[in-house]
Amino acid sequence: MAFTPSKDQKRREREQKKLDKRMAREDARAEKLDALQTAEEEAAEQAAQEAAKMSEADIQAKLEADFEAELEAEAKANAERELEMAY
């Protein structure tokens, strides 16, 4: 006689699959955030080293360029978050 899983067992399996997928997505997001933070820290360290070598006018121009780059990165991150939230 063939074994057929009960409705409860099928439901638990579906719920476990959903949980596994959610955990995988959360892990991927966490890894992505870690990578972004590491990249930002490295960029900040490199910028600090470069700033030590620059003149005052160069420093001001660099700060403005960095600020614009940050704004652009934040806008891109917000757009990605909104896109993810849409799903």
Secondary structure, 3 states (H helix, E strand, C coil): CCCCCCHHHHHHHHHHHHHHHHHHHHHHHHHHHHHHHHHHHHHHHHHHHHHHHCCHHHHHHHHHHHHHHHHHHHHHHHHHHHHHHHC
